[in-house]
Amino acid sequence: MTGASDSAAPAREAVATLRAYRADWVHFTNWCAVHAVSPIPATAQVVATYLRSLAEFAPATIRRRLAAIGKMHRFNDMAWDVTDPVLRAAVADMTERAGRPAAPPAVVTLSMLRAMVERCADGSPRGLRDRCLLLFGFAGALRRSELVGLQVEDVRVERTQVVLTIREAAAVQPVGLPLSSDSAMCPAAAFAAWQQVAHRQTGPLFRAISKGERVGGQALTPYAVTRILQRRALMAEVPPDIAATLSAHALRSGYIVAALRQGMETEALCQHIRYRDPRALRPYERQLDHD
């Protein structure tokens, strides 16, 4: 019996490894789709840029994702050189970064969020979209890929919350956004108002808008979210030097710091923000020390 159990262990490990590689490949292809680049064959520069976007992941995860990309290229008989200096430099940069204490992340505070939302109240399609984007991004602690990847059909309004279906790699997770008695800050009210001008029941939730305020069909890119955030911060009279540090991730960071400050339990917080390892909260905990 012991021998049979021992022989089954490597098989289980192999299945788990293949499952991880599959999820890693899906993550890479989703990133490539957002950035309009080819996942296969992928240039060394594309892969290096992807690796440097994984700042919140552990070095082991980054190396495994690189291995998954390489395996897919070799499986399809495509050239792959893991010793390429561009790739080695990217891996070295990420490993070195992981070894350094992370700088406190730039955050959107609750007061900043309210001020930015107030500047969206002009009734324009752009204002309605940006208000919904800001509230969803903050209350859901969404990663930039999750925010721009949301589809209209991923949103379900219930009696006490808005439920988002978050699809990341092979995983699907519901994320609840509590409703607010303050209609200006309520995710459900923001979603309903945006839908009245977006007129879409399927497809990307957050779309580009032309200079003539015409809602397009293409999803926003992560870089567009950063531009929106910085523009709304300046409109809200956030000091320019602070506004310039805000990226799409600042909404997620802001929620995490606010939740820690309010004493939210670590397990509940990690579940809401899709963190498996509580140690990933340490950079945000250091943010409290700088307040």
N, C-alpha and C positions, 0 to 999 in steps of 0.2 A: 504494500500500500504506500509505503514511504517513497519507493522508487517511482511509482506512477505519479505521485503528487509532485516529486521533484522534476520529472520530465515535463509535466504540464506547465510548470512555472515559466520556462523560457518561451513557450508558445503564447502564454498570456501576455508576457512582456512584449513579444513581437507584435501582437495585435494592438496593444496600447501604443507602441511606437508608430505603427502605420497610421493609426487613428490621429495621433498628434501631427504627423507629417501631412496628412490630408487636410487637417484644420489649418496648418501653417500655410499650405499652398493656397487654400481658399482666401486666407487673410491677405496674402501677397497679391493674388489676382484682383481682389476687391480694391486694394490700394492702387493697383495699376489702372483699373477702370476709372477711378476718381481722378487720376492724374493723366488720363488719356495716353498711356504708354503701353507697349507690348510686354506681356509677362513672359512670352516665350517665342522666339529667343529674346532674352533680356540682356541688355548691355551691362557691362560692369558698373557703369555710372548710374544706371537706373537702380540696380540692386543696392549699390552703396547708399544712394539717396533714401531708399526704402529702409535700410538698416538704421540709418541715422534718425528715422522717424519713430523708432521704437524706444525712445528714451525712458518710457515708464516700465519697460519690461526688463527682466533679469538677463544677465549675460548668457546664461544657459539657454534661455528661450530664443534669444537673438541668434545664437550659433545653430540651434536646431532649425530655425526658419531658413537660415542660409543653406543648411544641409538639405532641407526639403526642396528648395529651389534647384540646387544642384542635381538631386536625384531625378527631378522631373525633366531636366535638360538631358541628362544621360539616358533616361528611359526613352526619350524621343530622338536619340542619336544626334543630339545637338552639342556643339562645342561648349565646354565648360571648364574654366580654370580657376579653382578656388584660391590659387596662389597669386592671382592677379593683384598687383600692388594697390589698385584702387579699392578692391574688396578688403584686403588685409588692413589697409589704413582705416576703413570704416569700422571694422571689427575692433581694432585697437582703440579707436576713439570711444566707442561705446563701452568697452571694458574699462577704460580709464575713467570715464564719466561715472560708471557704477561704483568705482572705488573711492570717489570723492564725495564728501557730504553735499547733498543736493542743495542748491540755493533755494530759498523760499520762493514758491511759485507765484507768479503774478495772479492776482485774484480780482474778480468782480465782487465787491461787497454788496450787502443787501441795500444799503443806502445808494450806492452807485446804480444798482439794478433798477431801483424805483425811479431814480432820476432819468435813466435812459429810457425806461418804458414811458415815462411822462412825455418825453420828446418824440415818441412815436404816435401821439394822439392827435394827428392831423387829419385822420380819415382817409389818407391816401393808401393805395395798394402797398406801396413800399413801407409805410408806417405800420400797416396791419400785419404785413409779413414779418417785419423786424420785431414787433412786439411779441408775436407768437414764438419766433425763433429764440429770443432772449429768455422768455419764461420757460419754454420747453428745455432749452439747453441748461439753464440753471437748476430748475426743480428736478430734472431727470439726471443731473450730473452726467450729461452725455459727452462722450468722446466726440471729437470733430467728425470722425468717420460715421459714428452713429447718428449724429445730427443731420448731416447731409444725405445719409442713406435712408432716412425715414421716408416711408411711402404713406400716402393718404390712408390707405387701408390698414396701416399699422396703428392707427389711432382709434381708440374706442372710449367714448365718454360714458361714464357710469354715474350713479347718484352722488357718490362722495369723492370720486377721483377720475382723472383721465389716465387710461392705461395705454402705454406704448409697448408695442412688440418690437424688441430690439433683436436684430439678427447680426451676430458677429461670428464670422467663420462658420462653423457647423452648429453653433449653439443658438438657441432662441430663448429669450428671457423677457417676461413682462416687467415693466417698470411703472409704478404708480406715481402720479403727480396729484397731490391733494388739491381739492378745490379751495378757493378763497372767497370769503365774504366781500372782499374788496374786488369789485369787478375789473378794475384796471390791472390788478395783479393776478387774476384768475386764469389758469391755463385753459380751462374749458371755454371761457368767454373769448379769450384771444383766438383759440382755434376756430370757434364759430364765426367770428368776425372775419378772419382771414379766408375761410371757406366761402363766404358770401361774395368775395371778389375773385377768388382763385377759380371757382367753378369747376373743380376736378374731384372726381370720386375715386380715382386711381392714379398711380404714378407718383413721382417725387412730390413730397409735401412742400419743401422750400425751393421755389423756382426763381430763376433770374427774372428781373423786371427791366424793361427798356426805359430809355430816357423819357418816353412818352407815357410812362406808367402802364404799359401793356405787359401782362403776365405771360412769360414764355413757357416753354415746355421742358427746358433743361434744368436739372438739379443744380443747386449751388455747389461750388467747390469749397474745400476747407479754407482756401485762401480768401474766397469771397466772404466767408463768415468772419474772418479776422478783420477784413476791411469794414464790414458792417459794424462790428463791435467797436472798432476804433473811432469810426465816424460818429456813432451814437454817443460814445464816451465824450468826445469833444463837444458835441451838441449839448451834453449834460454838464458842461463846464468842468469836466475832470481835467486836472492839470495835464498839459500836453506831454510832459515827460513820463507821466504814469500811463496815459492813454496809449502811448507808443509801445509800451511793454505788453499790452493786452493782446492775446491771441485767442483763437476759438477755445483753447483749453482753459482759459481764465474763468469761463462760466462754470465748468466742472470743478475747478479748484476752489472757486468761491463758495459753491455749495458745501464742499467737503470741510472747508475751514469753518463755515457758519455752523455746520452740524457738530463739529468737534467743540466749538465754543459753547454751544447749547447743551453739551453733555450727552449727545446721542450715543447709544451703546455701540461698541465697536463692531459686534457681530451684525447688528441691523444696518449699520452704515456700510460695511463691506458688502453686504448682500445688495443694498440699493445701488451702489456704485460699481458692482461687478468686479470686486477685488477678492481674490482667493486668499491672499496672504496679507494679514494685518500689518506686516512690516512696511508695506507700500504706503502706509499712512504717515510714516515718519517725516517726510518733507513738509507735510501739511501741519503736523504737530509743531515743527520748528517755526512755522509761520506764526503760531500763537505766541511764541516767545519774542517775536519781533514787534508785536502789537503794542 
